[in-house]
Structures are given as C-alpha cells and as structure tokens.
Amino acid sequence: MEQNKKPYKKVRRDDMEIMGKPMSVKVVHNQIEPAIKLWKRKLKDSGILEQLKERKEFIKPSAVKRKQKEEAIRAEWRRRRFDN
C-alpha cells in the first residue's frame, strides 16, 4: 500500500506562479501537467488569444458596424419572439 503513494504533495497554484511575471508559470517537482493547465487558464483569462485572432485579418470599420447592427437586429428579434 505504501508503494502507491505519490512522492510529492499536490502542487498548489501559489507554488507555480512567478511574482512580477503574469504570463509565466514555474514547474514544481517535474509536474508539468498542472503547470500547463495553469498557463492555459492564464492565457485564456488574459484575452491575448482573442486579440491575436482579431488582428489576424483587417476588417473595415464599416464591416464591423454592419455586423454589430445585424447581431443587434437578431438579438432583438429573439427577445421579442421568446418574451411572448
């Protein structure tokens, strides 16, 4: 039974964070899975991926306004349809 014990305690989030570097993570006790999981969470929460996707292709301001208008019309239609 003693052989199945893990050699280290579960790594806490505070142990993996590096102060002063918000987008970096430290690997503790060669446990890379929790470090990758934390890094992905930080990347998602920061919004960097969304910015990269938006900057990939230039969209004209008129096209952006047109898309926003279409989405607003669709949302209003849904609101009216499902409120009744």
PDB file of N, CA, C and O in Angstrom:
ATOM      1  N   MET A   1       0.822  -1.184   0.000  1.00  0.00           N
ATOM      2  CA  MET A   1       0.000   0.000   0.000  1.00  0.00           C
ATOM      3  C   MET A   1       0.871   1.255   0.000  1.00  0.00           C
ATOM      4  O   MET A   1       0.521   2.247  -0.639  1.00  0.00           O
ATOM      5  N   GLU A   2       1.963   1.225   0.684  1.00  0.00           N
ATOM      6  CA  GLU A   2       2.855   2.375   0.774  1.00  0.00           C
ATOM      7  C   GLU A   2       3.531   2.673  -0.564  1.00  0.00           C
ATOM      8  O   GLU A   2       3.935   3.814  -0.792  1.00  0.00           O
ATOM      9  N   GLN A   3       3.667   1.701  -1.444  1.00  0.00           N
ATOM     10  CA  GLN A   3       4.358   1.907  -2.711  1.00  0.00           C
ATOM     11  C   GLN A   3       3.547   2.759  -3.676  1.00  0.00           C
ATOM     12  O   GLN A   3       4.120   3.414  -4.547  1.00  0.00           O
ATOM     13  N   ASN A   4       2.228   2.764  -3.537  1.00  0.00           N
ATOM     14  CA  ASN A   4       1.376   3.516  -4.439  1.00  0.00           C
ATOM     15  C   ASN A   4       1.292   5.001  -4.093  1.00  0.00           C
ATOM     16  O   ASN A   4       0.675   5.771  -4.829  1.00  0.00           O
ATOM     17  N   LYS A   5       1.900   5.409  -2.992  1.00  0.00           N
ATOM     18  CA  LYS A   5       1.848   6.805  -2.594  1.00  0.00           C
ATOM     19  C   LYS A   5       2.632   7.673  -3.576  1.00  0.00           C
ATOM     20  O   LYS A   5       3.660   7.265  -4.117  1.00  0.00           O
ATOM     21  N   LYS A   6       2.118   8.870  -3.786  1.00  0.00           N
ATOM     22  CA  LYS A   6       2.820   9.819  -4.655  1.00  0.00           C
ATOM     23  C   LYS A   6       4.023  10.372  -3.901  1.00  0.00           C
ATOM     24  O   LYS A   6       3.954  10.570  -2.688  1.00  0.00           O
ATOM     25  N   PRO A   7       5.117  10.621  -4.600  1.00  0.00           N
ATOM     26  CA  PRO A   7       6.310  11.107  -3.905  1.00  0.00           C
ATOM     27  C   PRO A   7       6.182  12.553  -3.434  1.00  0.00           C
ATOM     28  O   PRO A   7       6.925  12.973  -2.546  1.00  0.00           O
ATOM     29  N   TYR A   8       5.254  13.326  -4.010  1.00  0.00           N
ATOM     30  CA  TYR A   8       5.108  14.723  -3.644  1.00  0.00           C
ATOM     31  C   TYR A   8       3.659  15.043  -3.361  1.00  0.00           C
ATOM     32  O   TYR A   8       2.751  14.337  -3.801  1.00  0.00           O
ATOM     33  N   LYS A   9       3.454  16.119  -2.618  1.00  0.00           N
ATOM     34  CA  LYS A   9       2.100  16.601  -2.397  1.00  0.00           C
ATOM     35  C   LYS A   9       1.565  17.212  -3.684  1.00  0.00           C
ATOM     36  O   LYS A   9       2.321  17.492  -4.614  1.00  0.00           O
ATOM     37  N   LYS A  10       0.280  17.411  -3.727  1.00  0.00           N
ATOM     38  CA  LYS A  10      -0.333  18.082  -4.873  1.00  0.00           C
ATOM     39  C   LYS A  10       0.197  19.514  -4.937  1.00  0.00           C
ATOM     40  O   LYS A  10       0.272  20.206  -3.922  1.00  0.00           O
ATOM     41  N   VAL A  11       0.559  19.945  -6.132  1.00  0.00           N
ATOM     42  CA  VAL A  11       1.151  21.260  -6.310  1.00  0.00           C
ATOM     43  C   VAL A  11       0.042  22.305  -6.265  1.00  0.00           C
ATOM     44  O   VAL A  11      -0.977  22.169  -6.943  1.00  0.00           O
ATOM     45  N   ARG A  12       0.243  23.337  -5.470  1.00  0.00           N
ATOM     46  CA  ARG A  12      -0.747  24.405  -5.363  1.00  0.00           C
ATOM     47  C   ARG A  12      -0.472  25.467  -6.411  1.00  0.00           C
ATOM     48  O   ARG A  12       0.636  25.577  -6.935  1.00  0.00           O
ATOM     49  N   ARG A  13      -1.485  26.232  -6.700  1.00  0.00           N
ATOM     50  CA  ARG A  13      -1.382  27.300  -7.697  1.00  0.00           C
ATOM     51  C   ARG A  13      -0.350  28.350  -7.270  1.00  0.00           C
ATOM     52  O   ARG A  13       0.404  28.863  -8.096  1.00  0.00           O
ATOM     53  N   ASP A  14      -0.328  28.659  -5.972  1.00  0.00           N
ATOM     54  CA  ASP A  14       0.614  29.674  -5.481  1.00  0.00           C
ATOM     55  C   ASP A  14       2.064  29.245  -5.684  1.00  0.00           C
ATOM     56  O   ASP A  14       2.938  30.087  -5.886  1.00  0.00           O
ATOM     57  N   ASP A  15       2.319  27.946  -5.631  1.00  0.00           N
ATOM     58  CA  ASP A  15       3.685  27.452  -5.801  1.00  0.00           C
ATOM     59  C   ASP A  15       4.175  27.611  -7.240  1.00  0.00           C
ATOM     60  O   ASP A  15       5.375  27.745  -7.478  1.00  0.00           O
ATOM     61  N   MET A  16       3.243  27.595  -8.205  1.00  0.00           N
ATOM     62  CA  MET A  16       3.628  27.649  -9.617  1.00  0.00           C
ATOM     63  C   MET A  16       3.700  29.067 -10.180  1.00  0.00           C
ATOM     64  O   MET A  16       4.316  29.280 -11.224  1.00  0.00           O
ATOM     65  N   GLU A  17       3.082  30.037  -9.510  1.00  0.00           N
ATOM     66  CA  GLU A  17       3.084  31.400 -10.031  1.00  0.00           C
ATOM     67  C   GLU A  17       4.419  32.077  -9.756  1.00  0.00           C
ATOM     68  O   GLU A  17       5.053  31.848  -8.725  1.00  0.00           O
ATOM     69  N   ILE A  18       4.831  32.915 -10.700  1.00  0.00           N
ATOM     70  CA  ILE A  18       6.063  33.679 -10.558  1.00  0.00           C
ATOM     71  C   ILE A  18       5.674  35.135 -10.386  1.00  0.00           C
ATOM     72  O   ILE A  18       5.033  35.722 -11.258  1.00  0.00           O
ATOM     73  N   MET A  19       6.061  35.715  -9.264  1.00  0.00           N
ATOM     74  CA  MET A  19       5.692  37.102  -8.979  1.00  0.00           C
ATOM     75  C   MET A  19       6.373  38.061  -9.960  1.00  0.00           C
ATOM     76  O   MET A  19       7.561  37.929 -10.252  1.00  0.00           O
ATOM     77  N   GLY A  20       5.612  39.011 -10.454  1.00  0.00           N
ATOM     78  CA  GLY A  20       6.152  40.003 -11.369  1.00  0.00           C
ATOM     79  C   GLY A  20       6.080  39.598 -12.828  1.00  0.00           C
ATOM     80  O   GLY A  20       6.342  40.417 -13.709  1.00  0.00           O
ATOM     81  N   LYS A  21       5.731  38.346 -13.100  1.00  0.00           N
ATOM     82  CA  LYS A  21       5.600  37.862 -14.480  1.00  0.00           C
ATOM     83  C   LYS A  21       4.242  37.185 -14.604  1.00  0.00           C
ATOM     84  O   LYS A  21       4.105  35.997 -14.315  1.00  0.00           O
ATOM     85  N   PRO A  22       3.239  37.944 -15.035  1.00  0.00           N
ATOM     86  CA  PRO A  22       1.875  37.409 -15.010  1.00  0.00           C
ATOM     87  C   PRO A  22       1.613  36.250 -15.967  1.00  0.00           C
ATOM     88  O   PRO A  22       0.724  35.440 -15.702  1.00  0.00           O
ATOM     89  N   MET A  23       2.347  36.144 -17.057  1.00  0.00           N
ATOM     90  CA  MET A  23       2.075  35.092 -18.036  1.00  0.00           C
ATOM     91  C   MET A  23       3.073  33.940 -17.966  1.00  0.00           C
ATOM     92  O   MET A  23       3.190  33.172 -18.922  1.00  0.00           O
ATOM     93  N   SER A  24       3.781  33.808 -16.874  1.00  0.00           N
ATOM     94  CA  SER A  24       4.738  32.704 -16.766  1.00  0.00           C
ATOM     95  C   SER A  24       4.367  31.813 -15.580  1.00  0.00           C
ATOM     96  O   SER A  24       3.753  32.255 -14.609  1.00  0.00           O
ATOM     97  N   VAL A  25       4.759  30.549 -15.693  1.00  0.00           N
ATOM     98  CA  VAL A  25       4.434  29.542 -14.686  1.00  0.00           C
ATOM     99  C   VAL A  25       5.678  28.714 -14.412  1.00  0.00           C
ATOM    100  O   VAL A  25       6.445  28.411 -15.325  1.00  0.00           O
ATOM    101  N   LYS A  26       5.873  28.351 -13.156  1.00  0.00           N
ATOM    102  CA  LYS A  26       7.028  27.560 -12.756  1.00  0.00           C
ATOM    103  C   LYS A  26       6.605  26.104 -12.593  1.00  0.00           C
ATOM    104  O   LYS A  26       5.563  25.822 -12.001  1.00  0.00           O
ATOM    105  N   VAL A  27       7.415  25.173 -13.121  1.00  0.00           N
ATOM    106  CA  VAL A  27       7.146  23.737 -12.973  1.00  0.00           C
ATOM    107  C   VAL A  27       7.763  23.287 -11.647  1.00  0.00           C
ATOM    108  O   VAL A  27       8.956  23.474 -11.409  1.00  0.00           O
ATOM    109  N   VAL A  28       6.928  22.690 -10.786  1.00  0.00           N
ATOM    110  CA  VAL A  28       7.368  22.271  -9.456  1.00  0.00           C
ATOM    111  C   VAL A  28       7.382  20.750  -9.399  1.00  0.00           C
ATOM    112  O   VAL A  28       6.404  20.108  -9.782  1.00  0.00           O
ATOM    113  N   HIS A  29       8.470  20.172  -8.929  1.00  0.00           N
ATOM    114  CA  HIS A  29       8.637  18.723  -8.750  1.00  0.00           C
ATOM    115  C   HIS A  29       8.372  17.951 -10.054  1.00  0.00           C
ATOM    116  O   HIS A  29       7.793  16.866 -10.016  1.00  0.00           O
ATOM    117  N   ASN A  30       8.783  18.492 -11.185  1.00  0.00           N
ATOM    118  CA  ASN A  30       8.614  17.863 -12.502  1.00  0.00           C
ATOM    119  C   ASN A  30       7.162  17.516 -12.820  1.00  0.00           C
ATOM    120  O   ASN A  30       6.900  16.596 -13.594  1.00  0.00           O
ATOM    121  N   GLN A  31       6.234  18.235 -12.237  1.00  0.00           N
ATOM    122  CA  GLN A  31       4.820  18.027 -12.528  1.00  0.00           C
ATOM    123  C   GLN A  31       4.394  19.065 -13.560  1.00  0.00           C
ATOM    124  O   GLN A  31       3.993  20.177 -13.218  1.00  0.00           O
ATOM    125  N   ILE A  32       4.490  18.680 -14.817  1.00  0.00           N
ATOM    126  CA  ILE A  32       4.256  19.627 -15.898  1.00  0.00           C
ATOM    127  C   ILE A  32       2.769  19.807 -16.222  1.00  0.00           C
ATOM    128  O   ILE A  32       2.370  20.870 -16.697  1.00  0.00           O
ATOM    129  N   GLU A  33       1.944  18.780 -15.972  1.00  0.00           N
ATOM    130  CA  GLU A  33       0.522  18.863 -16.317  1.00  0.00           C
ATOM    131  C   GLU A  33      -0.192  19.997 -15.592  1.00  0.00           C
ATOM    132  O   GLU A  33      -0.881  20.786 -16.239  1.00  0.00           O
ATOM    133  N   PRO A  34      -0.052  20.108 -14.257  1.00  0.00           N
ATOM    134  CA  PRO A  34      -0.731  21.231 -13.603  1.00  0.00           C
ATOM    135  C   PRO A  34      -0.176  22.592 -14.030  1.00  0.00           C
ATOM    136  O   PRO A  34      -0.906  23.583 -14.062  1.00  0.00           O
ATOM    137  N   ALA A  35       1.126  22.635 -14.360  1.00  0.00           N
ATOM    138  CA  ALA A  35       1.719  23.893 -14.812  1.00  0.00           C
ATOM    139  C   ALA A  35       1.146  24.300 -16.164  1.00  0.00           C
ATOM    140  O   ALA A  35       0.853  25.475 -16.382  1.00  0.00           O
ATOM    141  N   ILE A  36       0.984  23.343 -17.071  1.00  0.00           N
ATOM    142  CA  ILE A  36       0.398  23.645 -18.379  1.00  0.00           C
ATOM    143  C   ILE A  36      -1.054  24.071 -18.216  1.00  0.00           C
ATOM    144  O   ILE A  36      -1.511  25.000 -18.881  1.00  0.00           O
ATOM    145  N   LYS A  37      -1.771  23.397 -17.338  1.00  0.00           N
ATOM    146  CA  LYS A  37      -3.179  23.726 -17.107  1.00  0.00           C
ATOM    147  C   LYS A  37      -3.310  25.162 -16.583  1.00  0.00           C
ATOM    148  O   LYS A  37      -4.174  25.911 -17.037  1.00  0.00           O
ATOM    149  N   LEU A  38      -2.461  25.539 -15.637  1.00  0.00           N
ATOM    150  CA  LEU A  38      -2.496  26.894 -15.096  1.00  0.00           C
ATOM    151  C   LEU A  38      -2.123  27.918 -16.161  1.00  0.00           C
ATOM    152  O   LEU A  38      -2.747  28.975 -16.254  1.00  0.00           O
ATOM    153  N   TRP A  39      -1.108  27.611 -16.963  1.00  0.00           N
ATOM    154  CA  TRP A  39      -0.672  28.530 -18.027  1.00  0.00           C
ATOM    155  C   TRP A  39      -1.783  28.754 -19.048  1.00  0.00           C
ATOM    156  O   TRP A  39      -2.023  29.884 -19.474  1.00  0.00           O
ATOM    157  N   LYS A  40      -2.459  27.676 -19.438  1.00  0.00           N
ATOM    158  CA  LYS A  40      -3.567  27.806 -20.388  1.00  0.00           C
ATOM    159  C   LYS A  40      -4.691  28.645 -19.801  1.00  0.00           C
ATOM    160  O   LYS A  40      -5.305  29.446 -20.507  1.00  0.00           O
ATOM    161  N   ARG A  41      -4.963  28.468 -18.519  1.00  0.00           N
ATOM    162  CA  ARG A  41      -6.011  29.242 -17.856  1.00  0.00           C
ATOM    163  C   ARG A  41      -5.645  30.730 -17.843  1.00  0.00           C
ATOM    164  O   ARG A  41      -6.482  31.590 -18.115  1.00  0.00           O
ATOM    165  N   LYS A  42      -4.375  31.017 -17.522  1.00  0.00           N
ATOM    166  CA  LYS A  42      -3.926  32.408 -17.515  1.00  0.00           C
ATOM    167  C   LYS A  42      -4.018  33.012 -18.909  1.00  0.00           C
ATOM    168  O   LYS A  42      -4.438  34.160 -19.060  1.00  0.00           O
ATOM    169  N   LEU A  43      -3.633  32.256 -19.923  1.00  0.00           N
ATOM    170  CA  LEU A  43      -3.676  32.727 -21.304  1.00  0.00           C
ATOM    171  C   LEU A  43      -5.115  33.021 -21.723  1.00  0.00           C
ATOM    172  O   LEU A  43      -5.380  34.034 -22.370  1.00  0.00           O
ATOM    173  N   LYS A  44      -6.031  32.150 -21.358  1.00  0.00           N
ATOM    174  CA  LYS A  44      -7.438  32.333 -21.709  1.00  0.00           C
ATOM    175  C   LYS A  44      -8.026  33.543 -20.994  1.00  0.00           C
ATOM    176  O   LYS A  44      -8.733  34.344 -21.605  1.00  0.00           O
ATOM    177  N   ASP A  45      -7.735  33.677 -19.700  1.00  0.00           N
ATOM    178  CA  ASP A  45      -8.288  34.782 -18.919  1.00  0.00           C
ATOM    179  C   ASP A  45      -7.730  36.135 -19.334  1.00  0.00           C
ATOM    180  O   ASP A  45      -8.407  37.152 -19.184  1.00  0.00           O
ATOM    181  N   SER A  46      -6.502  36.164 -19.855  1.00  0.00           N
ATOM    182  CA  SER A  46      -5.893  37.434 -20.230  1.00  0.00           C
ATOM    183  C   SER A  46      -6.487  38.008 -21.510  1.00  0.00           C
ATOM    184  O   SER A  46      -6.434  39.220 -21.723  1.00  0.00           O
ATOM    185  N   GLY A  47      -7.055  37.155 -22.371  1.00  0.00           N
ATOM    186  CA  GLY A  47      -7.660  37.638 -23.608  1.00  0.00           C
ATOM    187  C   GLY A  47      -6.669  37.829 -24.742  1.00  0.00           C
ATOM    188  O   GLY A  47      -7.014  38.430 -25.759  1.00  0.00           O
ATOM    189  N   ILE A  48      -5.465  37.341 -24.599  1.00  0.00           N
ATOM    190  CA  ILE A  48      -4.431  37.509 -25.623  1.00  0.00           C
ATOM    191  C   ILE A  48      -4.787  36.745 -26.893  1.00  0.00           C
ATOM    192  O   ILE A  48      -4.567  37.242 -27.998  1.00  0.00           O
ATOM    193  N   LEU A  49      -5.336  35.543 -26.742  1.00  0.00           N
ATOM    194  CA  LEU A  49      -5.683  34.743 -27.925  1.00  0.00           C
ATOM    195  C   LEU A  49      -6.766  35.426 -28.756  1.00  0.00           C
ATOM    196  O   LEU A  49      -6.708  35.409 -29.985  1.00  0.00           O
ATOM    197  N   GLU A  50      -7.758  36.029 -28.088  1.00  0.00           N
ATOM    198  CA  GLU A  50      -8.814  36.723 -28.822  1.00  0.00           C
ATOM    199  C   GLU A  50      -8.242  37.900 -29.603  1.00  0.00           C
ATOM    200  O   GLU A  50      -8.639  38.148 -30.741  1.00  0.00           O
ATOM    201  N   GLN A  51      -7.299  38.631 -28.982  1.00  0.00           N
ATOM    202  CA  GLN A  51      -6.666  39.758 -29.671  1.00  0.00           C
ATOM    203  C   GLN A  51      -5.907  39.281 -30.902  1.00  0.00           C
ATOM    204  O   GLN A  51      -5.974  39.913 -31.956  1.00  0.00           O
ATOM    205  N   LEU A  52      -5.196  38.183 -30.777  1.00  0.00           N
ATOM    206  CA  LEU A  52      -4.437  37.659 -31.917  1.00  0.00           C
ATOM    207  C   LEU A  52      -5.369  37.260 -33.055  1.00  0.00           C
ATOM    208  O   LEU A  52      -5.087  37.528 -34.223  1.00  0.00           O
ATOM    209  N   LYS A  53      -6.479  36.620 -32.707  1.00  0.00           N
ATOM    210  CA  LYS A  53      -7.432  36.214 -33.731  1.00  0.00           C
ATOM    211  C   LYS A  53      -8.040  37.422 -34.431  1.00  0.00           C
ATOM    212  O   LYS A  53      -8.256  37.398 -35.643  1.00  0.00           O
ATOM    213  N   GLU A  54      -8.319  38.491 -33.661  1.00  0.00           N
ATOM    214  CA  GLU A  54      -8.885  39.694 -34.259  1.00  0.00           C
ATOM    215  C   GLU A  54      -7.873  40.393 -35.175  1.00  0.00           C
ATOM    216  O   GLU A  54      -8.254  40.922 -36.219  1.00  0.00           O
ATOM    217  N   ARG A  55      -6.625  40.399 -34.808  1.00  0.00           N
ATOM    218  CA  ARG A  55      -5.597  41.097 -35.575  1.00  0.00           C
ATOM    219  C   ARG A  55      -5.101  40.303 -36.780  1.00  0.00           C
ATOM    220  O   ARG A  55      -4.346  40.820 -37.603  1.00  0.00           O
ATOM    221  N   LYS A  56      -5.521  39.067 -36.879  1.00  0.00           N
ATOM    222  CA  LYS A  56      -5.064  38.221 -37.966  1.00  0.00           C
ATOM    223  C   LYS A  56      -5.462  38.792 -39.323  1.00  0.00           C
ATOM    224  O   LYS A  56      -4.720  38.687 -40.301  1.00  0.00           O
ATOM    225  N   GLU A  57      -6.632  39.392 -39.363  1.00  0.00           N
ATOM    226  CA  GLU A  57      -7.148  39.920 -40.616  1.00  0.00           C
ATOM    227  C   GLU A  57      -7.766  41.284 -40.333  1.00  0.00           C
ATOM    228  O   GLU A  57      -8.488  41.448 -39.350  1.00  0.00           O
ATOM    229  N   PHE A  58      -7.486  42.263 -41.191  1.00  0.00           N
ATOM    230  CA  PHE A  58      -8.063  43.596 -41.020  1.00  0.00           C
ATOM    231  C   PHE A  58      -9.503  43.598 -41.507  1.00  0.00           C
ATOM    232  O   PHE A  58      -9.803  43.136 -42.607  1.00  0.00           O
ATOM    233  N   ILE A  59     -10.377  44.119 -40.678  1.00  0.00           N
ATOM    234  CA  ILE A  59     -11.784  44.249 -41.049  1.00  0.00           C
ATOM    235  C   ILE A  59     -12.121  45.731 -41.054  1.00  0.00           C
ATOM    236  O   ILE A  59     -11.855  46.444 -40.087  1.00  0.00           O
ATOM    237  N   LYS A  60     -12.703  46.180 -42.141  1.00  0.00           N
ATOM    238  CA  LYS A  60     -13.041  47.587 -42.273  1.00  0.00           C
ATOM    239  C   LYS A  60     -14.031  48.004 -41.194  1.00  0.00           C
ATOM    240  O   LYS A  60     -14.880  47.211 -40.786  1.00  0.00           O
ATOM    241  N   PRO A  61     -13.924  49.249 -40.729  1.00  0.00           N
ATOM    242  CA  PRO A  61     -14.857  49.719 -39.702  1.00  0.00           C
ATOM    243  C   PRO A  61     -16.316  49.627 -40.139  1.00  0.00           C
ATOM    244  O   PRO A  61     -17.192  49.352 -39.319  1.00  0.00           O
ATOM    245  N   SER A  62     -16.581  49.853 -41.417  1.00  0.00           N
ATOM    246  CA  SER A  62     -17.963  49.762 -41.885  1.00  0.00           C
ATOM    247  C   SER A  62     -18.477  48.321 -41.793  1.00  0.00           C
ATOM    248  O   SER A  62     -19.651  48.098 -41.500  1.00  0.00           O
ATOM    249  N   ALA A  63     -17.604  47.351 -42.041  1.00  0.00           N
ATOM    250  CA  ALA A  63     -17.997  45.950 -41.932  1.00  0.00           C
ATOM    251  C   ALA A  63     -18.254  45.570 -40.478  1.00  0.00           C
ATOM    252  O   ALA A  63     -19.150  44.778 -40.188  1.00  0.00           O
ATOM    253  N   VAL A  64     -17.469  46.132 -39.569  1.00  0.00           N
ATOM    254  CA  VAL A  64     -17.666  45.872 -38.142  1.00  0.00           C
ATOM    255  C   VAL A  64     -19.020  46.421 -37.712  1.00  0.00           C
ATOM    256  O   VAL A  64     -19.778  45.743 -37.018  1.00  0.00           O
ATOM    257  N   LYS A  65     -19.326  47.659 -38.127  1.00  0.00           N
ATOM    258  CA  LYS A  65     -20.613  48.275 -37.775  1.00  0.00           C
ATOM    259  C   LYS A  65     -21.768  47.472 -38.368  1.00  0.00           C
ATOM    260  O   LYS A  65     -22.784  47.268 -37.702  1.00  0.00           O
ATOM    261  N   ARG A  66     -21.626  47.020 -39.593  1.00  0.00           N
ATOM    262  CA  ARG A  66     -22.670  46.243 -40.249  1.00  0.00           C
ATOM    263  C   ARG A  66     -22.936  44.943 -39.481  1.00  0.00           C
ATOM    264  O   ARG A  66     -24.086  44.551 -39.285  1.00  0.00           O
ATOM    265  N   LYS A  67     -21.864  44.289 -39.053  1.00  0.00           N
ATOM    266  CA  LYS A  67     -22.010  43.043 -38.315  1.00  0.00           C
ATOM    267  C   LYS A  67     -22.672  43.290 -36.958  1.00  0.00           C
ATOM    268  O   LYS A  67     -23.525  42.510 -36.536  1.00  0.00           O
ATOM    269  N   GLN A  68     -22.283  44.370 -36.271  1.00  0.00           N
ATOM    270  CA  GLN A  68     -22.893  44.695 -34.990  1.00  0.00           C
ATOM    271  C   GLN A  68     -24.379  44.981 -35.156  1.00  0.00           C
ATOM    272  O   GLN A  68     -25.193  44.566 -34.332  1.00  0.00           O
ATOM    273  N   LYS A  69     -24.729  45.691 -36.227  1.00  0.00           N
ATOM    274  CA  LYS A  69     -26.129  46.016 -36.485  1.00  0.00           C
ATOM    275  C   LYS A  69     -26.933  44.739 -36.739  1.00  0.00           C
ATOM    276  O   LYS A  69     -28.032  44.582 -36.207  1.00  0.00           O
ATOM    277  N   GLU A  70     -26.391  43.830 -37.546  1.00  0.00           N
ATOM    278  CA  GLU A  70     -27.072  42.566 -37.819  1.00  0.00           C
ATOM    279  C   GLU A  70     -27.263  41.744 -36.541  1.00  0.00           C
ATOM    280  O   GLU A  70     -28.320  41.147 -36.334  1.00  0.00           O
ATOM    281  N   GLU A  71     -26.246  41.717 -35.694  1.00  0.00           N
ATOM    282  CA  GLU A  71     -26.355  40.979 -34.433  1.00  0.00           C
ATOM    283  C   GLU A  71     -27.397  41.602 -33.514  1.00  0.00           C
ATOM    284  O   GLU A  71     -28.131  40.887 -32.831  1.00  0.00           O
ATOM    285  N   ALA A  72     -27.467  42.948 -33.494  1.00  0.00           N
ATOM    286  CA  ALA A  72     -28.455  43.632 -32.660  1.00  0.00           C
ATOM    287  C   ALA A  72     -29.864  43.338 -33.150  1.00  0.00           C
ATOM    288  O   ALA A  72     -30.767  43.113 -32.344  1.00  0.00           O
ATOM    289  N   ILE A  73     -30.060  43.339 -34.469  1.00  0.00           N
ATOM    290  CA  ILE A  73     -31.378  43.035 -35.041  1.00  0.00           C
ATOM    291  C   ILE A  73     -31.777  41.611 -34.685  1.00  0.00           C
ATOM    292  O   ILE A  73     -32.922  41.357 -34.311  1.00  0.00           O
ATOM    293  N   ARG A  74     -30.836  40.685 -34.802  1.00  0.00           N
ATOM    294  CA  ARG A  74     -31.111  39.285 -34.485  1.00  0.00           C
ATOM    295  C   ARG A  74     -31.444  39.108 -32.998  1.00  0.00           C
ATOM    296  O   ARG A  74     -32.359  38.363 -32.646  1.00  0.00           O
ATOM    297  N   ALA A  75     -30.691  39.800 -32.129  1.00  0.00           N
ATOM    298  CA  ALA A  75     -30.937  39.691 -30.690  1.00  0.00           C
ATOM    299  C   ALA A  75     -32.298  40.271 -30.333  1.00  0.00           C
ATOM    300  O   ALA A  75     -33.016  39.704 -29.509  1.00  0.00           O
ATOM    301  N   GLU A  76     -32.658  41.390 -30.942  1.00  0.00           N
ATOM    302  CA  GLU A  76     -33.965  41.998 -30.685  1.00  0.00           C
ATOM    303  C   GLU A  76     -35.079  41.073 -31.162  1.00  0.00           C
ATOM    304  O   GLU A  76     -36.095  40.927 -30.482  1.00  0.00           O
ATOM    305  N   TRP A  77     -34.901  40.454 -32.315  1.00  0.00           N
ATOM    306  CA  TRP A  77     -35.890  39.519 -32.841  1.00  0.00           C
ATOM    307  C   TRP A  77     -36.093  38.357 -31.870  1.00  0.00           C
ATOM    308  O   TRP A  77     -37.226  37.966 -31.589  1.00  0.00           O
ATOM    309  N   ARG A  78     -34.976  37.801 -31.354  1.00  0.00           N
ATOM    310  CA  ARG A  78     -35.068  36.701 -30.398  1.00  0.00           C
ATOM    311  C   ARG A  78     -35.771  37.138 -29.119  1.00  0.00           C
ATOM    312  O   ARG A  78     -36.606  36.416 -28.574  1.00  0.00           O
ATOM    313  N   ARG A  79     -35.416  38.345 -28.644  1.00  0.00           N
ATOM    314  CA  ARG A  79     -36.010  38.850 -27.405  1.00  0.00           C
ATOM    315  C   ARG A  79     -37.518  38.983 -27.560  1.00  0.00           C
ATOM    316  O   ARG A  79     -38.276  38.563 -26.685  1.00  0.00           O
ATOM    317  N   ARG A  80     -37.955  39.568 -28.673  1.00  0.00           N
ATOM    318  CA  ARG A  80     -39.384  39.743 -28.897  1.00  0.00           C
ATOM    319  C   ARG A  80     -40.095  38.414 -29.095  1.00  0.00           C
ATOM    320  O   ARG A  80     -41.219  38.229 -28.628  1.00  0.00           O
ATOM    321  N   ARG A  81     -39.446  37.498 -29.780  1.00  0.00           N
ATOM    322  CA  ARG A  81     -40.080  36.221 -30.079  1.00  0.00           C
ATOM    323  C   ARG A  81     -40.278  35.384 -28.813  1.00  0.00           C
ATOM    324  O   ARG A  81     -41.326  34.761 -28.640  1.00  0.00           O
ATOM    325  N   PHE A  82     -39.289  35.366 -27.940  1.00  0.00           N
ATOM    326  CA  PHE A  82     -39.339  34.488 -26.773  1.00  0.00           C
ATOM    327  C   PHE A  82     -39.934  35.146 -25.541  1.00  0.00           C
ATOM    328  O   PHE A  82     -40.169  34.461 -24.546  1.00  0.00           O
ATOM    329  N   ASP A  83     -40.187  36.453 -25.569  1.00  0.00           N
ATOM    330  CA  ASP A  83     -40.835  37.116 -24.437  1.00  0.00           C
ATOM    331  C   ASP A  83     -42.340  36.883 -24.449  1.00  0.00           C
ATOM    332  O   ASP A  83     -42.980  36.931 -23.398  1.00  0.00           O
ATOM    333  N   ASN A  84     -42.913  36.631 -25.620  1.00  0.00           N
ATOM    334  CA  ASN A  84     -44.361  36.456 -25.717  1.00  0.00           C
ATOM    335  C   ASN A  84     -44.816  35.161 -25.179  1.00  0.00           C
ATOM    336  O   ASN A  84     -46.013  34.873 -25.192  1.00  0.00           O
TER     337      ASN A  84
END
